Amino acid sequence: MGYITLISYLTAKKGYTFVFSGPAPECMNCRFRKVCIDKLKKGHVYKVVKVLGVKNRCPVNQYVVTVEVEEATIEAAVPTKLAIEGMIINYSKIKCDINKCVNYSVCNPRYLPGSGKVKIVKILGRLQCPKNISLTRVHVVMV
């Protein structure tokens, strides 16, 4: 399900992905607040799916453009016993000291915090872990 929001004209491109870090102080009294920030959740990852092109002045970003975004899925590794499509789990990044491991970016995804609730939306398959940890590659969204 998509949301209409406003983002900087510099980043208003289909496919652009961002983490909503919350409103700036100037946003609290802005007339565009309801459409711009009220539907987005702090810390969640969004992807631009359509640029609608309406441009407005913004005290924070100079100009903003109206876009449609959807919550982006994030590829992550979870213990295989928790890898059930549709399940909401308490997620934690996989603790690993092998920085050069081919799975490192999946075990420690850039857009996910160290821990928190996520919903598993798709199972992508088992991972070969050099530490013999039973892990599955999944797509998740933050809850």
PADOLO-218643 format. One record per residue (C-alpha): residue number from 1; x, y, z. Coordinates in nm, 2 decimals, always signed. Last residue first. Example, Ala and Ser with C-alpha at 12.3 -4.5 7.8 and 13.67 -1.06 7.14 Angstrom:
BEGIN
+------+--------+--------+--------+
! resi !     xx !     yy !     zz !
+------+--------+--------+--------+
!    2 !  +1.37 !  -0.11 !  +0.71 !
!    1 !  +1.23 !  -0.45 !  +0.78 !
+------+--------+--------+--------+
//
This chain:
BEGIN
+------+--------+--------+--------+
! resi !     xx !     yy !     zz !
+------+--------+--------+--------+
!  143 !  +0.67 !  -0.32 !  +1.23 !
!  142 !  +0.97 !  -0.30 !  +1.01 !
!  141 !  +0.95 !  -0.48 !  +0.68 !
!  140 !  +1.13 !  -0.80 !  +0.61 !
!  139 !  +1.27 !  -0.99 !  +0.31 !
!  138 !  +1.44 !  -1.32 !  +0.41 !
!  137 !  +1.77 !  -1.51 !  +0.39 !
!  136 !  +1.77 !  -1.81 !  +0.63 !
!  135 !  +2.03 !  -1.89 !  +0.89 !
!  134 !  +2.14 !  -2.21 !  +1.07 !
!  133 !  +2.47 !  -2.10 !  +1.22 !
!  132 !  +2.76 !  -2.32 !  +1.09 !
!  131 !  +3.02 !  -2.05 !  +1.15 !
!  130 !  +3.10 !  -2.03 !  +0.78 !
!  129 !  +2.72 !  -1.97 !  +0.72 !
!  128 !  +2.57 !  -2.10 !  +0.40 !
!  127 !  +2.24 !  -1.92 !  +0.38 !
!  126 !  +1.90 !  -2.08 !  +0.33 !
!  125 !  +1.64 !  -1.94 !  +0.10 !
!  124 !  +1.45 !  -1.62 !  -0.01 !
!  123 !  +1.16 !  -1.64 !  +0.23 !
!  122 !  +0.92 !  -1.34 !  +0.18 !
!  121 !  +0.73 !  -1.10 !  +0.40 !
!  120 !  +0.89 !  -1.16 !  +0.74 !
!  119 !  +0.75 !  -0.89 !  +0.97 !
!  118 !  +1.00 !  -0.70 !  +1.19 !
!  117 !  +1.01 !  -0.60 !  +1.55 !
!  116 !  +1.34 !  -0.45 !  +1.69 !
!  115 !  +1.71 !  -0.51 !  +1.72 !
!  114 !  +2.04 !  -0.37 !  +1.59 !
!  113 !  +1.85 !  -0.12 !  +1.37 !
!  112 !  +1.77 !  -0.22 !  +1.01 !
!  111 !  +1.87 !  -0.01 !  +0.71 !
!  110 !  +2.23 !  -0.12 !  +0.68 !
!  109 !  +2.16 !  -0.49 !  +0.71 !
!  108 !  +2.40 !  -0.68 !  +0.94 !
!  107 !  +2.34 !  -1.05 !  +0.86 !
!  106 !  +2.26 !  -0.97 !  +0.50 !
!  105 !  +2.56 !  -0.74 !  +0.47 !
!  104 !  +2.79 !  -1.00 !  +0.63 !
!  103 !  +2.68 !  -1.29 !  +0.40 !
!  102 !  +2.99 !  -1.30 !  +0.18 !
!  101 !  +3.20 !  -1.30 !  +0.50 !
!  100 !  +3.48 !  -1.04 !  +0.50 !
!   99 !  +3.37 !  -0.89 !  +0.83 !
!   98 !  +3.39 !  -1.23 !  +1.01 !
!   97 !  +3.33 !  -1.12 !  +1.36 !
!   96 !  +2.96 !  -1.22 !  +1.37 !
!   95 !  +2.66 !  -1.12 !  +1.58 !
!   94 !  +2.35 !  -1.17 !  +1.36 !
!   93 !  +2.14 !  -0.85 !  +1.38 !
!   92 !  +1.84 !  -0.89 !  +1.61 !
!   91 !  +1.48 !  -0.92 !  +1.51 !
!   90 !  +1.19 !  -0.98 !  +1.75 !
!   89 !  +0.95 !  -1.15 !  +1.51 !
!   88 !  +0.63 !  -1.09 !  +1.32 !
!   87 !  +0.55 !  -1.40 !  +1.11 !
!   86 !  +0.40 !  -1.35 !  +0.76 !
!   85 !  +0.64 !  -1.60 !  +0.60 !
!   84 !  +0.81 !  -1.82 !  +0.86 !
!   83 !  +1.18 !  -1.79 !  +0.91 !
!   82 !  +1.20 !  -1.81 !  +1.29 !
!   81 !  +1.35 !  -2.16 !  +1.31 !
!   80 !  +1.59 !  -2.06 !  +1.03 !
!   79 !  +1.76 !  -1.79 !  +1.24 !
!   78 !  +1.72 !  -1.47 !  +1.05 !
!   77 !  +1.93 !  -1.31 !  +0.78 !
!   76 !  +1.81 !  -0.98 !  +0.62 !
!   75 !  +1.70 !  -0.83 !  +0.29 !
!   74 !  +1.49 !  -0.52 !  +0.36 !
!   73 !  +1.15 !  -0.45 !  +0.21 !
!   72 !  +1.06 !  -0.10 !  +0.14 !
!   71 !  +0.74 !  +0.07 !  +0.28 !
!   70 !  +0.57 !  +0.23 !  -0.01 !
!   69 !  +0.62 !  +0.58 !  -0.15 !
!   68 !  +0.41 !  +0.80 !  -0.38 !
!   67 !  +0.57 !  +1.14 !  -0.46 !
!   66 !  +0.49 !  +1.51 !  -0.43 !
!   65 !  +0.80 !  +1.72 !  -0.47 !
!   64 !  +0.97 !  +1.94 !  -0.21 !
!   63 !  +1.16 !  +2.26 !  -0.25 !
!   62 !  +1.40 !  +2.45 !  -0.03 !
!   61 !  +1.45 !  +2.13 !  +0.18 !
!   60 !  +1.38 !  +2.26 !  +0.53 !
!   59 !  +1.16 !  +2.57 !  +0.49 !
!   58 !  +0.98 !  +2.40 !  +0.20 !
!   57 !  +0.84 !  +2.55 !  -0.12 !
!   56 !  +0.61 !  +2.32 !  -0.32 !
!   55 !  +0.65 !  +2.11 !  -0.64 !
!   54 !  +0.39 !  +1.88 !  -0.79 !
!   53 !  +0.57 !  +1.61 !  -0.98 !
!   52 !  +0.38 !  +1.29 !  -0.91 !
!   51 !  +0.69 !  +1.08 !  -0.88 !
!   50 !  +0.60 !  +0.71 !  -0.84 !
!   49 !  +0.74 !  +0.42 !  -0.65 !
!   48 !  +0.97 !  +0.60 !  -0.41 !
!   47 !  +1.10 !  +0.36 !  -0.15 !
!   46 !  +1.05 !  +0.39 !  +0.22 !
!   45 !  +1.24 !  +0.25 !  +0.52 !
!   44 !  +1.10 !  +0.29 !  +0.88 !
!   43 !  +1.29 !  +0.47 !  +1.15 !
!   42 !  +1.01 !  +0.72 !  +1.22 !
!   41 !  +0.68 !  +0.61 !  +1.07 !
!   40 !  +0.54 !  +0.81 !  +0.78 !
!   39 !  +0.17 !  +0.91 !  +0.76 !
!   38 !  +0.22 !  +1.24 !  +0.94 !
!   37 !  +0.52 !  +1.35 !  +0.75 !
!   36 !  +0.43 !  +1.52 !  +0.42 !
!   35 !  +0.06 !  +1.49 !  +0.37 !
!   34 !  -0.04 !  +1.61 !  +0.72 !
!   33 !  +0.26 !  +1.84 !  +0.76 !
!   32 !  +0.19 !  +2.04 !  +0.44 !
!   31 !  +0.07 !  +2.36 !  +0.63 !
!   30 !  +0.39 !  +2.36 !  +0.83 !
!   29 !  +0.36 !  +2.41 !  +1.21 !
!   28 !  +0.55 !  +2.10 !  +1.32 !
!   27 !  +0.77 !  +2.08 !  +1.01 !
!   26 !  +1.01 !  +2.36 !  +1.12 !
!   25 !  +1.13 !  +2.14 !  +1.42 !
!   24 !  +1.25 !  +1.88 !  +1.17 !
!   23 !  +1.03 !  +1.57 !  +1.14 !
!   22 !  +1.14 !  +1.21 !  +1.19 !
!   21 !  +1.43 !  +1.00 !  +1.06 !
!   20 !  +1.24 !  +0.85 !  +0.77 !
!   19 !  +1.49 !  +0.60 !  +0.62 !
!   18 !  +1.53 !  +0.65 !  +0.24 !
!   17 !  +1.51 !  +0.46 !  -0.08 !
!   16 !  +1.50 !  +0.62 !  -0.43 !
!   15 !  +1.34 !  +0.38 !  -0.68 !
!   14 !  +1.16 !  +0.65 !  -0.88 !
!   13 !  +1.33 !  +0.99 !  -0.82 !
!   12 !  +1.24 !  +1.27 !  -0.59 !
!   11 !  +1.59 !  +1.29 !  -0.42 !
!   10 !  +1.70 !  +1.64 !  -0.51 !
!    9 !  +1.34 !  +1.77 !  -0.52 !
!    8 !  +1.33 !  +1.69 !  -0.15 !
!    7 !  +1.04 !  +1.47 !  -0.04 !
!    6 !  +0.66 !  +1.51 !  -0.01 !
!    5 !  +0.42 !  +1.23 !  +0.08 !
!    4 !  +0.15 !  +1.02 !  -0.08 !
!    3 !  +0.15 !  +0.67 !  +0.08 !
!    2 !  +0.14 !  +0.34 !  -0.10 !
!    1 !  +0.00 !  +0.00 !  +0.00 !
+------+--------+--------+--------+
//
